[in-house]
């Protein structure tokens, strides 16, 4: 397809989308919604398995790594690392930054701080776990966010994560950093949220009229009180009505383990992995998350995907509704042992939610044919009822026994296979991606991992019920933490890759592009201008007593695209700001015209 024709398509699509958005808004007005946690981060699951030794590719359909349920059952949310380890904040402290000017990559962090007090004195403040969204009516207006650790928490004597928005009105050339108000103790919360030490799992979506929704979990680092098994946690939503410059007080959508005065109460619930999806043409907004529930003895019971819905731009929400199947009456199939939800809303108001689940013959999930799956749930009644479809088997990454988490071979940071979902409002089609290890090498006798080879897996659908045969988007090296965008037949998948580093440790960020109604894999395109080493910050001890750098880099990355077809990937980079700071975790982005 010629470049001139692509430009015509882009111009026509931009005009068409503007007309579609405008007519939809008028019509609406006339007519009137953790996996394993390293020390010091925001969720924790631990598991141990046997060691293994001759590599062969994993045969399709063969279970070879612990199921998601096994990883979730070993959870221990809210744990903190020791203060002694907290001081070992990053490798290379006091040494020159070895990286070059990252341009055209853009560091979104303004005034990157050095910690001046507490157990992390001298360390750079980290930012990780990225979310990004573009205004559907103004592609120059973009809002991003991360777990941002620049604020000191005196109760912990160290910095901890709090909610920050990074906002631009020039297409990503410059960014304003705005603190979300009163989410946690260290950001001046009162009432119930004053008991919360950290906010994380950022998720951002645009609605109409410059409305921006920013969801977080807020949680306490304190141990569960007597009679409870989980620390206090909440699902919150801050809302902006001016494109992300100013933010309202947090709306508490769900909260457990603390009363309205900030006094802790016993709970067996932990709220985790929040995401938000909005209707571009109405005030409908949907917040989804994982609701971990324990038995009385603290053992794992279930972790269903749930949601709350609003029809008035987030001013009020329904009660918590279940997306997942119930435990009662289970007769085999998709279980409520799930994690990593990701919602999208169609141009007709249909709600789709992608997540990772476990497919088992019994609730024990110990059968030879039991396996993990990528699921998409569909609701045509604004989240009241759902029909669920299995997209494909999900081949989780291998367990790193000493760290007790899933990792890539040779890396320290935890990984997962949670999906991300994209919706194309022009073609009314869905595309889902997740990274898994189906092409990794495994011991032919035990089925145990020898070497990971994570790839982005992509499938598409016109209705959420029937899905195309999955396509692999990746290289002979690992890809992980993929994101996906799709508009007018232009689809892009973004992710970390180890393709450009001969050592196999350093990471880059990259994208793959497809043009047409049906997804076809294109060549890899490098986004980062230099590979960087993730083994900095977030220090932990493995079970052999070895200090490990970089055990947490976030649990996902993100991408957004407006009707100008500019791709805005958003990832955690490890170069910091060369010439100004030491290498550290910063939120990076770029602007790439796809056509």
C-alpha positions as CSV (number, residue, x, y, z in Angstrom):
1,X,0.0,0.0,0.0
2,X,1.5,3.4,-1.0
3,X,2.3,6.0,1.5
4,X,0.1,8.6,-0.3
5,X,-2.9,6.2,0.0
6,X,-2.1,5.6,3.7
7,X,-2.2,9.3,4.2
8,X,-5.6,9.6,2.5
9,X,-6.8,6.8,4.8
10,X,-5.5,8.6,7.8
11,X,-7.2,11.9,6.8
12,X,-10.4,10.2,6.0
13,X,-10.4,8.2,9.2
14,X,-9.7,11.3,11.3
15,X,-12.6,13.1,9.7
16,X,-14.8,10.0,10.0
17,X,-13.9,9.5,13.6
18,X,-14.6,13.1,14.4
19,X,-18.0,12.8,12.8
20,X,-18.7,9.4,14.6
21,X,-17.7,10.8,17.9
22,X,-19.8,14.0,17.4
23,X,-22.9,12.1,16.3
24,X,-22.5,9.6,19.1
25,X,-22.3,12.3,21.7
26,X,-25.4,14.1,20.2
27,X,-27.2,10.8,20.1
28,X,-26.4,10.1,23.8
29,X,-27.5,13.6,24.8
30,X,-30.8,13.2,22.9
31,X,-31.3,9.8,24.6
32,X,-30.3,11.5,27.6
33,X,-20.1,2.9,32.8
34,X,-0.8,-10.3,42.2
35,X,0.9,-12.6,41.2
36,X,4.0,-12.8,43.1
37,X,5.1,-9.6,44.9
38,X,8.7,-8.7,45.5
39,X,9.6,-7.1,48.8
40,X,8.3,-3.5,49.0
41,X,5.9,-3.5,46.1
42,X,2.2,-3.9,45.8
43,X,1.1,-7.6,45.8
44,X,2.9,-10.9,46.6
45,X,2.6,-14.5,45.7
46,X,5.2,-17.1,46.6
47,X,5.6,-20.6,45.4
48,X,8.4,-23.2,45.2
49,X,9.0,-26.0,42.7
50,X,11.6,-28.5,41.8
51,X,14.7,-27.7,39.9
52,X,15.3,-29.1,36.5
53,X,18.2,-29.9,33.6
54,X,18.5,-30.8,27.8
55,X,16.3,-28.3,26.2
56,X,13.5,-28.9,23.8
57,X,10.7,-26.6,22.7
58,X,7.6,-26.9,24.8
59,X,5.0,-28.9,22.9
60,X,1.7,-27.0,22.3
61,X,-0.9,-27.9,24.9
62,X,1.6,-29.3,27.4
63,X,1.4,-28.0,30.9
64,X,4.9,-27.3,32.1
65,X,4.9,-24.5,34.6
66,X,2.8,-23.9,37.8
67,X,-0.7,-22.9,37.1
68,X,-1.9,-19.4,37.9
69,X,-3.9,-20.8,40.8
70,X,-0.8,-22.2,42.4
71,X,1.0,-18.8,42.1
72,X,-2.0,-16.9,43.5
73,X,-2.5,-19.4,46.4
74,X,1.0,-18.5,47.6
75,X,0.2,-14.8,47.8
76,X,1.2,-12.5,50.7
77,X,0.2,-9.0,49.7
78,X,1.6,-5.9,51.4
79,X,4.8,-7.3,52.7
80,X,7.7,-4.9,52.9
81,X,11.4,-5.4,52.5
82,X,13.8,-4.9,55.4
83,X,15.1,-1.4,56.1
84,X,18.6,-2.6,55.7
85,X,17.9,-3.8,52.1
86,X,15.9,-0.6,51.5
87,X,19.1,1.4,51.6
88,X,20.6,-0.7,48.7
89,X,18.3,1.2,46.4
90,X,20.2,1.0,43.1
91,X,23.3,-0.4,41.5
92,X,25.9,2.2,40.4
93,X,25.1,4.8,43.0
94,X,27.7,7.6,42.9
95,X,29.0,6.6,39.5
96,X,28.6,8.4,36.2
97,X,25.5,7.6,34.2
98,X,26.8,5.4,31.4
99,X,23.9,6.0,29.0
100,X,23.6,8.5,26.1
101,X,21.1,11.2,25.5
102,X,17.9,9.1,25.1
103,X,16.2,11.4,22.5
104,X,13.8,11.0,20.8
105,X,12.7,8.9,23.8
106,X,11.1,11.3,26.4
107,X,11.5,11.0,30.1
108,X,8.1,11.9,31.5
109,X,9.4,12.6,35.0
110,X,9.8,16.3,35.9
111,X,12.2,17.1,38.7
112,X,13.4,13.5,39.3
113,X,14.2,13.5,43.0
114,X,17.0,12.1,45.2
115,X,15.7,10.9,48.5
116,X,17.0,13.1,51.3
117,X,15.6,11.4,54.4
118,X,15.0,8.0,55.8
119,X,16.3,4.6,54.9
120,X,16.6,5.4,51.2
121,X,18.7,8.5,51.6
122,X,20.8,9.1,48.5
123,X,18.6,6.9,46.2
124,X,16.8,8.1,43.2
125,X,13.0,8.0,43.4
126,X,11.6,5.3,41.2
127,X,8.6,5.2,38.8
128,X,7.3,2.0,37.3
129,X,4.2,0.2,36.0
130,X,2.9,2.4,33.3
131,X,-0.6,3.4,32.1
132,X,-1.4,5.9,29.3
133,X,-4.5,7.1,27.5
134,X,-5.1,9.6,24.7
135,X,-8.1,12.0,24.5
136,X,-10.3,10.5,21.7
137,X,-11.2,14.1,20.6
138,X,-7.8,15.7,20.9
139,X,-4.8,13.5,20.1
140,X,-2.4,16.0,21.5
141,X,-3.9,15.6,25.0
142,X,-2.4,12.5,26.7
143,X,-2.3,11.4,30.3
144,X,0.0,8.7,31.8
145,X,0.7,7.4,35.2
146,X,2.9,5.0,37.2
147,X,3.7,3.8,40.7
148,X,5.6,6.9,41.6
149,X,7.9,6.7,44.7
150,X,8.9,10.4,45.1
151,X,6.9,11.1,48.3
152,X,8.3,10.2,51.8
153,X,6.2,8.1,54.2
154,X,7.2,8.9,57.8
155,X,5.4,5.8,59.1
156,X,7.7,3.6,57.0
157,X,10.8,5.9,57.2
158,X,11.1,5.7,53.4
159,X,9.5,6.7,50.2
160,X,6.5,4.8,49.0
161,X,4.3,4.8,45.9
162,X,1.6,7.4,45.5
163,X,-0.6,8.5,42.6
164,X,0.8,10.9,40.0
165,X,-0.5,11.9,36.6
166,X,1.7,13.0,33.7
167,X,-0.2,15.2,31.4
168,X,0.6,16.7,28.0
169,X,-1.2,18.9,25.5
170,X,1.5,19.0,22.9
171,X,1.4,15.3,21.8
172,X,4.1,14.2,24.3
173,X,6.9,16.7,23.8
174,X,6.5,18.1,27.3
175,X,4.8,16.7,30.4
176,X,3.4,18.2,33.6
177,X,3.6,16.0,36.7
178,X,0.5,16.3,39.0
179,X,0.0,14.6,42.3
180,X,-3.4,13.0,42.8
181,X,-4.9,14.4,46.0
182,X,-5.3,12.5,49.2
183,X,-4.9,8.9,48.2
184,X,-2.5,7.8,51.0
185,X,-1.2,8.8,54.4
186,X,1.8,10.6,52.9
187,X,-0.3,12.6,50.5
188,X,-2.7,14.0,53.2
189,X,-5.5,11.5,53.1
190,X,-8.2,11.7,55.8
191,X,-10.7,9.2,57.0
192,X,-10.4,5.6,55.7
193,X,-7.6,6.3,53.3
194,X,-5.4,7.9,56.0
195,X,-4.5,4.3,57.0
196,X,-3.1,3.5,53.5
197,X,0.6,3.7,53.0
198,X,0.8,3.3,49.2
199,X,-1.2,3.6,46.0
200,X,-0.4,1.7,42.9
201,X,-1.6,-0.4,39.9
202,X,-2.4,2.8,37.9
203,X,-5.0,2.6,35.2
204,X,-6.2,5.5,33.0
205,X,-9.0,6.0,30.5
206,X,-10.6,9.0,28.8
207,X,-14.3,9.7,28.5
208,X,-16.0,12.5,26.6
209,X,-15.7,16.2,27.3
210,X,-12.0,16.0,28.5
211,X,-13.0,13.6,31.3
212,X,-10.1,11.5,32.5
213,X,-10.5,8.6,34.9
214,X,-7.5,7.4,37.0
215,X,-7.9,4.2,39.0
216,X,-5.5,3.0,41.8
217,X,-5.4,0.5,44.5
218,X,-4.6,2.0,47.9
219,X,-3.3,-0.3,50.7
220,X,-1.6,-0.5,54.0
221,X,1.9,-2.0,54.6
222,X,0.9,-3.0,58.1
223,X,0.3,-6.6,58.9
224,X,-3.3,-7.8,59.1
225,X,-4.8,-7.2,62.6
226,X,-6.0,-10.0,64.8
227,X,-8.9,-11.9,63.3
228,X,-8.0,-10.9,59.8
229,X,-5.7,-12.5,57.1
230,X,-5.2,-9.6,54.8
231,X,-3.9,-6.0,55.1
232,X,-6.3,-3.1,54.4
233,X,-6.9,-2.2,50.8
234,X,-9.2,0.0,48.6
235,X,-10.1,0.6,45.0
236,X,-10.1,4.3,44.2
237,X,-10.8,6.6,41.3
238,X,-9.7,10.2,40.8
239,X,-11.4,12.2,38.0
240,X,-10.3,15.1,35.9
241,X,-12.6,17.3,33.8
242,X,-9.9,19.3,32.1
243,X,-7.8,16.7,30.3
244,X,-5.7,15.8,33.3
245,X,-4.5,19.1,34.7
246,X,-6.7,19.1,37.8
247,X,-8.0,16.2,39.8
248,X,-10.9,15.7,42.2
249,X,-10.8,13.9,45.5
250,X,-10.6,10.1,45.3
251,X,-13.9,8.2,45.0
252,X,-13.7,5.0,47.1
253,X,-15.3,2.3,45.0
254,X,-14.4,-0.6,47.3
255,X,-12.6,-0.8,50.7
256,X,-11.8,-3.6,53.1
257,X,-9.9,-3.8,56.4
258,X,-10.4,-0.2,57.6
259,X,-13.4,1.8,58.8
260,X,-14.4,5.4,57.9
261,X,-12.2,6.9,60.6
262,X,-9.0,5.1,59.4
263,X,-9.1,2.4,62.2
264,X,-8.1,-1.0,60.9
265,X,-10.6,-3.9,61.0
266,X,-10.2,-7.6,60.4
267,X,-10.6,-8.7,56.8
268,X,-10.1,-11.7,54.6
269,X,-10.2,-9.7,51.4
270,X,-7.5,-8.0,49.4
271,X,-8.3,-5.8,46.4
272,X,-5.7,-6.0,43.7
273,X,-4.9,-5.2,40.0
274,X,-7.4,-2.5,39.1
275,X,-8.2,-1.3,35.6
276,X,-10.7,1.2,34.1
277,X,-12.7,1.3,30.9
278,X,-15.0,4.1,29.7
279,X,-17.6,4.8,27.1
280,X,-16.2,7.5,24.8
281,X,-19.7,8.9,24.2
282,X,-21.4,8.8,27.5
283,X,-20.8,9.0,31.3
284,X,-20.5,5.2,31.6
285,X,-17.3,4.0,33.3
286,X,-16.4,0.6,34.5
287,X,-13.7,-0.3,37.1
288,X,-12.6,-3.9,37.3
289,X,-10.2,-5.6,39.7
290,X,-9.3,-8.9,41.4
291,X,-10.9,-9.6,44.7
292,X,-8.7,-12.0,46.7
293,X,-10.6,-13.9,49.3
294,X,-9.1,-16.1,52.0
295,X,-10.4,-18.9,54.1
296,X,-10.5,-18.3,57.9
297,X,-7.0,-19.8,58.3
298,X,-5.6,-17.4,55.7
299,X,-5.3,-20.0,52.9
300,X,-6.4,-19.0,49.4
301,X,-10.0,-19.4,48.6
302,X,-10.5,-17.6,45.3
303,X,-9.6,-14.4,43.3
304,X,-12.5,-13.6,41.0
305,X,-12.6,-10.6,38.6
306,X,-15.2,-8.1,39.8
307,X,-16.4,-4.7,38.7
308,X,-18.3,-1.6,39.7
309,X,-20.2,0.5,37.2
310,X,-21.1,4.2,36.9
311,X,-23.4,5.9,34.5
312,X,-22.7,9.5,35.7
313,X,-19.0,10.1,35.0
314,X,-17.9,8.3,38.2
315,X,-19.9,10.5,40.6
316,X,-21.4,7.3,42.0
317,X,-20.9,3.6,41.5
318,X,-22.9,0.4,41.7
319,X,-22.0,-2.2,44.3
320,X,-19.4,-4.8,43.5
321,X,-20.5,-7.2,40.8
322,X,-18.9,-10.5,39.9
323,X,-17.5,-11.0,36.4
324,X,-16.1,-14.5,37.1
325,X,-18.0,-17.7,37.6
326,X,-19.1,-18.6,41.2
327,X,-17.5,-21.3,43.3
328,X,-20.8,-22.9,44.1
329,X,-22.0,-25.4,41.6
330,X,-18.7,-25.6,39.7
331,X,-18.7,-28.5,37.2
332,X,-15.5,-27.9,35.3
333,X,-14.2,-25.2,33.0
334,X,-13.2,-21.6,33.8
335,X,-12.6,-21.2,37.5
336,X,-12.7,-18.0,39.7
337,X,-8.9,-18.3,40.1
338,X,-8.1,-15.2,38.0
339,X,-5.9,-12.1,37.8
340,X,-5.1,-9.2,35.5
341,X,-8.4,-7.8,34.1
342,X,-8.5,-5.3,31.3
343,X,-11.8,-3.7,30.1
344,X,-12.9,-2.0,26.9
345,X,-16.2,-0.4,25.9
346,X,-17.5,-0.6,22.3
347,X,-19.1,2.2,20.3
348,X,-22.5,0.6,21.1
349,X,-21.8,0.3,24.8
350,X,-20.9,-3.4,24.9
351,X,-18.4,-4.1,27.7
352,X,-15.5,-6.5,27.1
353,X,-13.1,-7.6,29.9
354,X,-10.0,-9.7,29.2
355,X,-8.2,-11.5,32.0
356,X,-6.1,-14.5,32.8
357,X,-7.8,-17.5,34.3
358,X,-7.4,-21.2,35.1
359,X,-9.4,-23.9,33.3
360,X,-9.8,-27.0,35.4
361,X,-11.8,-30.2,35.7
362,X,-12.3,-29.7,39.4
363,X,-11.6,-26.8,41.8
364,X,-8.5,-28.6,43.0
365,X,-6.9,-27.7,39.6
366,X,-4.5,-30.6,40.0
367,X,-5.4,-32.6,36.8
368,X,-3.0,-33.4,34.0
369,X,-5.1,-31.5,31.5
370,X,-5.8,-28.4,33.7
371,X,-4.3,-25.3,32.2
372,X,-4.3,-21.5,32.3
373,X,-6.3,-19.5,29.7
374,X,-6.8,-16.0,28.4
375,X,-10.5,-15.2,28.8
376,X,-12.7,-12.4,27.4
377,X,-16.0,-11.8,29.2
378,X,-18.7,-9.9,27.3
379,X,-21.7,-7.9,28.7
380,X,-24.4,-6.3,26.7
381,X,-26.4,-5.0,29.7
382,X,-23.8,-2.7,31.3
383,X,-22.1,-5.2,33.4
384,X,-25.1,-7.0,34.9
385,X,-24.4,-10.4,33.2
386,X,-21.5,-11.9,31.3
387,X,-20.7,-14.6,28.8
388,X,-17.1,-15.8,28.8
389,X,-15.0,-17.0,25.9
390,X,-11.6,-18.8,26.1
391,X,-9.3,-17.1,23.6
392,X,-6.5,-19.7,23.9
393,X,-4.3,-21.6,26.4
394,X,-2.0,-19.3,28.3
395,X,1.5,-20.7,28.8
396,X,2.8,-19.0,31.9
397,X,6.4,-18.2,32.4
398,X,8.7,-20.5,34.4
399,X,9.1,-20.2,38.2
400,X,12.4,-18.8,39.5
401,X,12.7,-21.0,42.6
402,X,15.1,-18.9,44.6
403,X,13.1,-15.8,44.1
404,X,9.7,-17.5,44.4
405,X,8.3,-15.7,41.3
406,X,8.0,-16.2,37.6
407,X,10.9,-14.6,35.7
408,X,12.7,-14.7,32.4
409,X,15.9,-16.7,32.3
410,X,18.7,-14.7,33.9
411,X,16.5,-11.9,35.1
412,X,15.4,-10.9,38.6
413,X,12.1,-9.1,37.9
414,X,8.8,-10.9,38.2
415,X,6.7,-11.4,35.1
416,X,3.1,-12.4,34.2
417,X,0.9,-13.3,31.3
418,X,-2.0,-10.9,31.9
419,X,-3.7,-9.8,28.7
420,X,-4.3,-6.3,27.4
421,X,-7.3,-5.6,25.2
422,X,-7.8,-3.1,22.3
423,X,-11.0,-2.0,20.6
424,X,-11.2,-0.5,17.1
425,X,-14.3,1.7,16.9
426,X,-14.1,2.1,13.2
427,X,-14.1,-1.7,12.3
428,X,-15.9,-2.6,15.6
429,X,-13.3,-5.3,16.3
430,X,-11.3,-6.5,19.3
431,X,-7.6,-7.4,19.5
432,X,-6.1,-9.0,22.6
433,X,-2.4,-9.6,23.4
434,X,-0.5,-11.3,26.2
435,X,3.0,-12.6,26.6
436,X,3.7,-16.3,27.4
437,X,6.4,-18.9,27.2
438,X,4.9,-21.4,24.7
439,X,8.1,-21.2,22.7
440,X,10.4,-21.6,25.6
441,X,12.8,-24.6,26.0
442,X,11.9,-27.3,28.5
443,X,13.4,-30.5,29.9
444,X,12.0,-33.4,27.8
445,X,11.5,-35.6,30.8
446,X,10.3,-33.4,33.6
447,X,8.9,-30.5,31.5
448,X,10.8,-28.0,33.5
449,X,12.1,-24.8,32.1
450,X,15.6,-24.6,30.6
451,X,15.4,-21.2,28.8
452,X,12.5,-18.8,28.4
453,X,11.4,-17.4,25.1
454,X,8.5,-15.2,25.8
455,X,6.5,-13.9,22.9
456,X,3.5,-11.6,22.4
457,X,0.5,-13.6,21.4
458,X,-2.3,-11.8,19.5
459,X,-5.9,-12.8,18.6
460,X,-8.8,-10.8,17.1
461,X,-12.6,-11.0,17.2
462,X,-15.6,-9.2,15.9
463,X,-17.9,-10.1,18.8
464,X,-15.9,-11.3,21.8
465,X,-17.2,-14.8,21.4
466,X,-15.3,-16.2,18.4
467,X,-11.5,-15.5,18.3
468,X,-9.0,-16.0,15.5
469,X,-6.2,-18.5,15.7
470,X,-3.4,-16.8,17.9
471,X,-0.4,-15.3,16.1
472,X,3.0,-15.0,17.6
473,X,4.5,-11.5,17.6
474,X,8.1,-11.7,18.8
475,X,11.7,-12.8,18.2
476,X,14.0,-15.6,19.2
477,X,14.7,-13.6,22.4
478,X,12.2,-12.8,25.1
479,X,9.3,-10.4,24.8
480,X,7.2,-9.5,27.9
481,X,4.7,-7.0,29.2
482,X,2.9,-6.4,25.9
483,X,0.3,-3.7,25.2
484,X,-1.9,-3.2,22.1
485,X,-3.8,-0.4,20.3
486,X,-6.1,-0.6,17.3
487,X,-7.9,2.0,15.2
488,X,-9.3,1.9,11.6
489,X,-7.4,-1.3,10.9
490,X,-4.0,0.1,12.2
491,X,-2.9,-2.1,15.0
492,X,0.3,-2.0,17.0
493,X,1.7,-4.3,19.7
494,X,4.4,-3.0,22.0
495,X,6.5,-4.7,24.6
496,X,9.9,-5.1,26.2
497,X,12.3,-7.2,24.2
498,X,15.8,-8.7,24.7
499,X,16.3,-8.9,21.0
500,X,18.9,-6.1,20.8
501,X,21.2,-7.1,23.7
502,X,23.7,-9.9,23.2
503,X,24.1,-10.4,27.0
504,X,20.4,-11.3,27.3
505,X,20.0,-9.1,30.4
506,X,19.4,-5.6,29.1
507,X,16.0,-4.6,27.9
508,X,14.6,-2.5,25.0
509,X,11.1,-1.4,24.1
510,X,9.8,-2.2,20.6
511,X,6.6,-2.3,18.5
512,X,5.1,-4.4,15.6
513,X,2.6,-2.9,13.2
514,X,-0.3,-4.4,11.2
515,X,-2.5,-2.6,8.7
516,X,-5.8,-4.1,7.6
517,X,-9.0,-5.5,9.1
518,X,-7.3,-8.8,10.0
519,X,-4.1,-8.8,12.1
520,X,-0.8,-9.7,10.3
521,X,2.6,-9.6,12.0
522,X,5.1,-7.1,10.7
523,X,8.8,-6.7,11.5
524,X,10.0,-5.5,14.8
525,X,10.7,-1.8,15.2
526,X,13.0,-0.6,18.0
527,X,11.6,2.2,20.1
528,X,14.4,2.7,22.7
529,X,17.6,4.3,21.5
530,X,19.8,2.2,23.8
531,X,19.4,-1.0,25.8
532,X,19.4,-0.6,29.6
533,X,20.0,-2.8,32.5
534,X,16.9,-3.6,34.7
535,X,18.9,-4.9,37.6
536,X,18.7,-1.6,39.6
537,X,16.5,-0.6,42.5
538,X,14.0,-2.7,44.3
539,X,16.4,-5.0,46.1
540,X,15.4,-8.4,47.5
541,X,16.9,-11.4,49.1
542,X,16.2,-14.8,47.4
543,X,15.8,-17.9,49.5
544,X,19.5,-18.7,49.2
545,X,20.4,-15.4,50.9
546,X,21.6,-13.7,47.7
547,X,20.9,-10.0,47.2
548,X,19.1,-9.4,44.0
549,X,18.8,-6.0,42.3
550,X,15.7,-5.1,40.2
551,X,13.2,-7.7,41.5
552,X,10.3,-5.3,40.5
553,X,9.9,-3.2,37.4
554,X,6.1,-3.0,37.4
555,X,3.6,-5.6,36.2
556,X,2.8,-4.0,32.8
557,X,3.6,-1.4,30.2
558,X,1.1,0.6,28.1
559,X,0.4,2.1,24.7
560,X,-2.1,4.6,23.3
561,X,-3.0,6.0,19.9
562,X,-5.3,8.8,18.8
563,X,-7.0,9.5,15.5
564,X,-3.7,11.1,14.2
565,X,-2.3,7.6,14.2
566,X,0.6,8.6,16.5
567,X,1.6,5.7,18.7
568,X,2.5,6.6,22.2
569,X,4.2,3.6,24.0
570,X,4.9,4.1,27.7
571,X,7.3,1.9,29.6
572,X,9.6,1.8,32.6
573,X,13.1,2.7,31.4
574,X,16.3,2.1,33.4
575,X,18.5,4.9,32.1
576,X,17.2,7.6,34.4
577,X,18.1,11.0,33.0
578,X,21.6,10.7,31.6
579,X,23.8,13.7,32.6
580,X,21.5,14.5,35.5
581,X,20.8,11.4,37.6
582,X,22.2,7.9,38.1
583,X,20.4,5.1,36.3
584,X,17.0,4.5,37.9
585,X,13.5,3.5,36.9
586,X,11.7,6.3,35.1
587,X,8.6,6.5,33.0
588,X,9.5,7.0,29.3
589,X,7.5,7.5,26.2
590,X,7.8,8.4,22.5
591,X,5.6,9.6,19.6
592,X,5.7,7.4,16.5
593,X,3.6,8.1,13.4
594,X,2.3,4.7,12.1
595,X,1.0,5.9,8.8
